[in-house]
Amino acid sequence: MSEVIVITSGKGGVGKTTTTANVGTGLAKMDQKVVLIDTDIGLRNLDVVMGLENRIVYNLVDVVEGNCRIKQALIKDKRYPNLYLLPSAQTRDKTAVNPEQMIKLIEELKGEFDYILLDCPAGIEQGFKNAIAAADRALIVTTPEVSAIRDADRIIGLLEANDIRRSDLIVNRIRMDMVESGNMMSMDDVVEILAIDMIGAVPDDESVVIATNQGEPCVGDSSLAGQAYMNICRRVMGEEVPFLELKVKSGFFGKLKKLFT
Amino acid sequence: MAFMDFFRKKNSGEVAKDRLKLLLISDRANCSPEIMEAIKNDIIKVITKYMEIDSEGLDIQITQTESEGGHGSVPVLCANIPVKDMRTRS
């Protein structure tokens, strides 16, 4: 049975799409069958981050409106045979799809895939409602900034109100040098304020920008961010092992700290 | 060093954390300052029936506390009411 995960943040520009691309690719690297769905109708982006923008024929709205079958709209990633993308429509808006249609679409994909990842648009309107409608769990992306954390708090409340049974936090773009000089909130600070479990932290790393430029997610490479994303993927898969997460986390952060000091 | 610390400005990270904490309390409570003022006035009205209080020094706010069931934090309404005289006013 597949697990449906929505990647959301409230605030825009904190790294939802990058996280979706990297977590999806990482899961596929670990032999999971994964489909990534871009639910940001009108502002399609996941395809470019994945480097699949030239291969789009049909999109999410075409599937929902019955212009094509799901299979026809899914783009198979050549690098990873288990990885598929369902792109969003660029010339339509959020109202083209409703939550019931999303639930129906995802029901059809369930069983075919191990993981269904939904890249949520910024905001808390229709697009957000569409994205969370069929989700089992959520990855909330935030950065160590007041505005992003405030929005994340709002999102956590909305997810709870919509019966999403599990939400985990990803603290993105953390700069350990600034944390140490006291000019950036630490992972612990963010976790304390938001009071949810953290599934990983991703350092502010040049390799993420380079990877996005090239349309190839950096997950699993030797960069710090690549390692961080891979660890997040392991934790996403390892949810039946409650203590593993903490161990891996402390091991990783120990290394991270050493590298920066 | 302690001398230097005395003049040191608070780290911006700490400032951000403190600002956020206050911000989220009012966000989560979804409670406007007007409503808080109304609650405060009603509390004064009730308490003054039974004892003399310092209504100027009265302070109410919504904060977070650990829930007794151990499932994260829950909001609490805290009222700090200085009592001037315990005797019932007749």
Interface residues (C-beta under 8 A of the other chain):
Chain A: P144 E145 V146 I149 R150 D153 R154 G157 M178 V179 S181 G182 N183 M184 M185 S186 D189 I193 A195
Chain B: N11 S12 G13 E14 A16 K17 R19 L20 K21 L23 L24 D27 R28 G72 S73
